[in-house]
């Protein structure tokens, strides 16, 4: 069942329908005013993590790590699922409909939210351990190949110099001697071995693009504290990097750039995943900036479909035991298999032998996915969601089928994506929606606090109940009410919830905006004061 949003503000049209069509609100009878809605308080409830949502071969290891670390299982499961999806990358897509060419890649973006000291970083590193092992193995193989390549290059160079020396000596004895022209040609050198990369931490657009040219499957960006990194991307000098990262979310679009010394370069398809952590405070500030229409209001955070903020309470216990060896081996084997994945051998299709291979749903899975999407799209178009949350949830069109593909391949299945994997993905959708509502609801808590302080000033008599302006609120410099922008946001929230009604009072120059208090809200304001 879908959890309710943090609050459901009445629209301006709905408020107008409840009030007289014309006239000064100061003259409205009390019966004409709408019933005010309560200000949002506290954190919205979230669904607990259900281990049944995980592939069978990953579940025991997530349980073991979460228990030994005494951290929420969400902190382990989300990075592990994101890592598995990005390991598949562009090698296999899913087409969520029976006939169309709509397809999505499983490069996933995730963020785990929790207070400092809640084991976010250790849990994430434990979840990424299989990828770290793959990176270590790739580095070892590359180092050996690099040494072999250099040795062979030196041998080829020595042979060329020897042939050139013999030809030179022959020409000295007889200028008309027949010599092989190739003796004076620089030998062609094989391309240097390419290091297989799986993750990156930070890089310029050019460096990331070069890495993607060498690693067309895709890369996973790993950041410890996401809000600070995202805020840095808001700067004007980081605009190109931000655009590049956002392009990498769908894994489909190319990118062309020019590099000094290397000329015109093109990434056929930018495929990037992102995983990181966040503290509630910085995340809330970043979300508030986005929801106010600032530089960060471009859908960047909406791409973090795997956004979770679990409960971190409960009784702590000391767990001191060896890691579960079989569970760890099983999880690591999943990543080894995904690294060596041959989609065509798993039953994937490919159009005319070109383009990325893809899988579709089984008939049963397609039916349940289509039923979900029908209800989901209706909810998105209902107008009940505030814009930022609506933008976030809209990205589930990719997230849900991508998760189903990851679970299908992680459990070693072949052929079309089945009912069980699809049901898991739909379970994730229900679970993740509650976490998204909590995160976006907290972004409004600042406005709620400001609104609450304004109501307190009204009940104290510091603001005229018959009408006051924004300047009357911020000019005195009261605690929490000195910032003009925050005051404007608080007044807007009180207006949306029916506590205030704005009124354009005519003046000799331009109309002055006054806020008139809803008489019905005074008992509520006094009760909360």
N, C-alpha and C positions, 0 to 999 in steps of 0.2 A: 504493500500500500504506500502511495506516495506521501512523504512527510510534508506538512504545511510549510510555506516559506516563512522567513523571520517575521514578516508582517505583510498585510495585504492592503496597501493604501488605496483609498477611494480616488478615482480619477477626478479631474477637475469637472468633467461633464457630469459625473455622478453627483458631485457635491452641488453643482448648479441645479440639478433636477430636484434636490431636496430643499433648496432654499428659494426664496422669491426670485423671480426672473430679473427684476430691476430693483434699484434702490440702495440706499446706504445700509450696510449690514448693521450699523449701530441702531437702526430703527426696526430691525426684524424682531418679531415676537420669539420668545424662547422655543415655542413649538416648531418654528420653521428651521431651526438649526439641526444639523445631523448629529447623531450620537457619535462622540469622538472615540477613536480607537486607541488602545493602550500603546504606549511606547515599547519598542522591543527591549527585552531584558535578558541578560545572560546569553549563554551559548545555546544554539539550536541543538536538539538531540541528534545523535548520529547512530547509524546501524553498526553493531559490533562486527568485527571480522569473522567470517565463517570459513573455517579451513576447507570445507567442501567446495569452495570456489576455486581451489587450486588444482592443477593437474596432479594425478595420483603419484607421479614419481618425484614431484617437488614438495608435496605436502609434508612428509616426515621431517625433511631438513628445515623447513620454515618453522615447524613446531619446536624442533630441538633448539634452534638458535634463539627463538623468542623466549623459550622457557629458561635457557641458561643465562640469557642477558636480562631477563625480567623486564622486557620491553613489550609494547603492543605488537602483535603479529603483523599489523599493517606496515610497520616500519621495515620489516624484512620482506614481506610478500610483494609490496609495490615495486621496490627496486629490482627484485628478482624477475618479476613479470616483465618490467620495462626492458631489462637486460636481455631476456630471452627474445622479446619481440624485435629489438634492434639487432640482435645477432642474425635473425632471419633477414631483416632489411628488405632490400629490393629483389632478393632472389626468388621470392614467392609472394604473390598478391592473392587477395580474395575478392571474388565478384559476388556481391550480396544478392543479386537478382538472378533469375533463371536464364535470361537471354541477353540482357543489356551488357554494355562494355564498361559500366561503372565498376571501378576497382579501387581497392585501398591496400596500402602496404602497412605492415605492423610495426613501423617505427613509432614508438610511444613516448609521450612526455609525462613525467610524474613528479610530484612534490609531496614530501612527508612533513607535516607541521607538528611542532611540539615545543614546549618550553625548553630552555637550556637544561642540560643534565638529564634529559629523558632518553638518552642512548640513541639518538637519531643517527649520528655519524657512524658509530660502531656497527649498528644494525645494517646500515646501508653498505658498509664495506664488507660485512660478512655475506650479504646477499650478492655482492659483485665479485666475490672470491673466485667463482668459476671463470669469469671473464678475465680476471687478473692472471689466473693460471694460463689461459689461452694466450694472453699477451706475453707472458714470460716464455712460453714455448715458441711463439712466433719470433721473439727477439733472439732466442738461442739459435733457431734455424736460420734466421737472417744473418746473424753473425758468422755462422759457419759458411753460408753461401757467399757472403761478402768476402771472406778470406779466400775461398776457392776462386771466386771471380777475379780478385786481384792477382792471385797467383797465375791464373790462366792468362790474364792480360799481360803480366810481366813476361811470361814465356812467349806469348805471341809477339811482343815487342822485341824480345831478344832474337827470335827467329827472323823477324823482318830486318833487324839491324845486321844479322849475319848474312842474309841474302844480299842486302845492299852492299855490304863490305866485299863479298865475293864479286859482285858485278862491277864495283868500282875498281878492284884490282885487275879484273879482266880488261877493262877499258883503258887502264893505264898502260898495260902491255900492248894492247891493240885497240886504237880508237875506233876501228871499224868492226870490232868483235860484236857478235850477236848476243844480246843480253835480254832477259825477260823484263818488260816494262814494269811488271808487278813488283819487281825487286825494289823499285823506288817509290812505290805507293804506300801510304800509311794504312796499316791493316785495319779493317773494320772491327770495332770493339762491340761485343755483345752488351746489351742494356744491363745496367747494374741491377742487382736483386732489389726488389721492392719490399719494404718492411710492412707486413700486414698489421694495420692498426685497428683497434676496437673502440678505444675511448680517447677523448681529448678533454683538456681542462679549459684552456682559453687560447685563442689565436686570432690573428687578423683574418679578414675575408680571404685574402690571397693565400695565406697559409692553409686555411681550412679547405679552400677550393682545391689546392694542390693535393692535399691529403685525400680528398674525395675522388679526384681523378685516379689516384693510385689505389683507392679502396672504394670502388663503385657500389659495393653492397650497402654502405652507409656507416656512420659513426655515431657513438653515444657521447654526448657532452655531459660530464659529471661535475657538479658544483656543490660545495658544501652548504653555502648560504645563498639561496637563489634571489631573495629580494634585493640585496645589495648589488648583485650582478645585473639584475634586470634594471635597477635604477640607473646603473652606469650606462646601460644601453639606451637610456632615454636622452643622453647627451647628443648634441647635434653632430659631434665628430664621430659618433658611433652609429649613425643612422644607417650606413651601408651594411654594417655587421648585423644590426637588428633585422634589416630587410632580408639578408641572406639566411639568417636563422629561421625566420618565419617562413621563407620559401621552403626550407628543409622539412617543415612539418608534414607536408603531404607526400614527400618523397617522389614527386612526379616531374617537377619543373626544372629546367636547366638554368644555367647561369654562365654568362660570358664576361670575361674580364681581361684586361691587358696587364702584363707583368714585365717590368724592365728586364731586358736581357733574354726573355723567353717569348716575347711577342704575344699574339692573340691566343688566349686559352679559353676552353669551354668545359664546364662540368655538364655532362649530358643530363644528369638528374641529381639534384641536391637532396640527399636523404639523411636526415639528422634526427636523433632522439635526444631527449634531455632528462636527466634525473638529478634531484638535489633535495635539500632540506630547507626549512624556513621556521623562524620563530614567529609566534602569533603577532607580536607588536609590529615588526617590520612588514610582515605580510599584509596586515590590516592597513598600514599607512600606504603601501603600494596600491592596494585595491581601492582605497578611498580616492587616491589620485586618478586612477583609471576611471572610476565611476563619476568623477567630477568632469571628465572630458579633457584631461591633461595629455601630455605626450605619450603616456603609457596606455591611453585608451585606443588601442589599435588591435586588440584581440590577442596580444601576446600571451597573457596569463590564461586566457580562455583555452589555449591549446594544451594546457596541462590537465588532460582528462583524468589522469590518475592522481588526483588531488585529494589527500586524506588528512584529517585532523582527528585522530582517535582519542577516546578517553584514556587518561594515563593514571587514574587513581587505583585504588585497590591495595591490598596488603602485599608488601614486599617480603620475599623470602630468599635466603641465601642458597643458591644452587651451585654446587661445586662438584662437577662430574666430568668425565671424559665426553667429548663430542660423540654423537651417534655415528659411528663409522659407516654402517650400511646406508643410513639416510644420506650422509654426505656423498658417498660414492654414487648413489642413485642420482642425486641432483647434478653432480659434476658430469655424469654420463649423459644426461639430457643435453647439457651445453656442448659436450663433445660431438654428439650426434647432430645438433643443430649447426655446428660449425662445418661439419662434413655433409650437410644436407644436399641431396640431389632431388629437387622438386619433381622432375619428370619421373624419376624412379618411384616417387610417392604418389604417382597418378595425376600430377598436375598437367593442365593443358597449355598449349602455346599456339598462338595464332600464326599460321604460315611459317612456323619455325623461327619467328622473330618476336622480340619483346619479352618481358618477364613472364615466366610461367605463372599460372593462376589456378586456384581451386574455387569451386562453388559449393553451396550447401546441398545436403541430401534433401529430398522432397519434404521429409518430416521436419528437418531443421529449418528449411526455407519457410515453411508454413508458420512456425512459431516465431521466427525472426520478423516476418512480414506482419503478423498480428501485433508484435511489440512495436514495430515502427509505425504502424497505422495509429495506435494510441499515442505514441510518443510525438509524432508530428502534429496531431490534434492539440496536444498540450502546449507545444511550442507556439502554435498559432492562436491560442486562446486569449492572449493579452493579459494573462494573470501573472506573468513573470516580469520582474523588473529587468531592464535591458541587459545589464552585465551578466546576470545569471542565465538569461535566455541565450546570450551569445556563447556562454560556456557549455550549456547543455546541448546546443546545436552541434557541437563537435563530437557528440556521441554517435552521430551517423557513421563516422569513421571508427571510433573507439570500439564499439560493440562487435562489429564483424572482425576487426583486427584482433581483438582478444580471443574470439572464437577460433581464429586461425592459429594463434599462438598455442592455445591449449590443445588443439587437435594435433599439431606437429610435435609439441613437447611430450605428449603421451605416446608418440611413436605410431600414430595412425596414418593410414594411406587412403587415397581416394577422397571423395567429397567430405567436407566438414560435417561431422555428425551432430545428432541431437544433443548428446551429453555435453559436448564442448560448447555448443551454442547456448544451452541452458545455463552453463557456468557464466558465460559472457553476459547474459541477461541478468543474472544474479548480481554481477559486478555493477551493472548499470543502476539497479535499485540501491545498492550499497553506496555507490559513489555519489549519487544525487544527494543523499543526506549530508555527506561531507562537504559537497559544494555549497549547499545551503548554509551550513555552519560558517564556512569561510567567508562567503559573500555577506552573510548576516553580520559578522563581526566588522566588516568594512563599514557598516552603517552604525556601529555602536558609537563612533565618535559623534555623529550627528545626533544620536539619541541622547548622549550625555549633554551635549550643548542644548538640545531641546528641553531636557529636564531642568537645566540651570535657568533657562528662560522662564519656564513655568514657576520656578521658585521665586524669581524676581517679581513675577506678576502677583503671586499670592502675598508677597511681602509689601506690595503697594509701590514698588520701585518703578513699575511700568503701568501706564494707564490702561485699564481694561477696555476703555472705549476706543482705544486706538493709539498706537505708537509706531515709530519708524525704526528701521534697522540701526540708524545712527544712535537712537536712544539706548540701544542695547550695548553696543560695543564702545561708545565714547567714554562712559564712566570707568572703564578698565576693570570691571569686576572679574573675579577669578574664573578662568575658563571661557570668558566672553569678550576678550579683548581683540580677537582676530576677526576682521570683517568677513572673510570668506567662511569661516566656521559658523559665525552668527547667521550668515545668509543661508547656509545649509541647514542649520537648526530651525530657522523660521520656515524654510521650505518643507521640512519634515513635519513640523507642527501643522502646517497648512494642509499637507497631504492627508494627515491623520484626522483632520477635522477639528483641531483645537483652536485654530485661527482661521480667519478669512481675510484675504488681502483686499484692500479698497483703494482705488485711485482717487484721492481727494483733489479737486480742482484748486489750482493756485493761479496767481497772476502770470506766472511763467509756464512751467510744465507741471503736470499732475504729480502729487506726492503720494508715494505708496505708504499706506498705513495698514497695520495689522490689528484686527479687532478680535478680541477673545470670545470664543464660543461660551455662552453662559453655562452650558451643560458640562463644560470641561472644568469649571472652577471647583466643584466638589472633588473631582478626581485629582486636580492639581493640589488641593489642600490636603487630600488624603496621602499623597506621596511626599508632601513637604515635611 
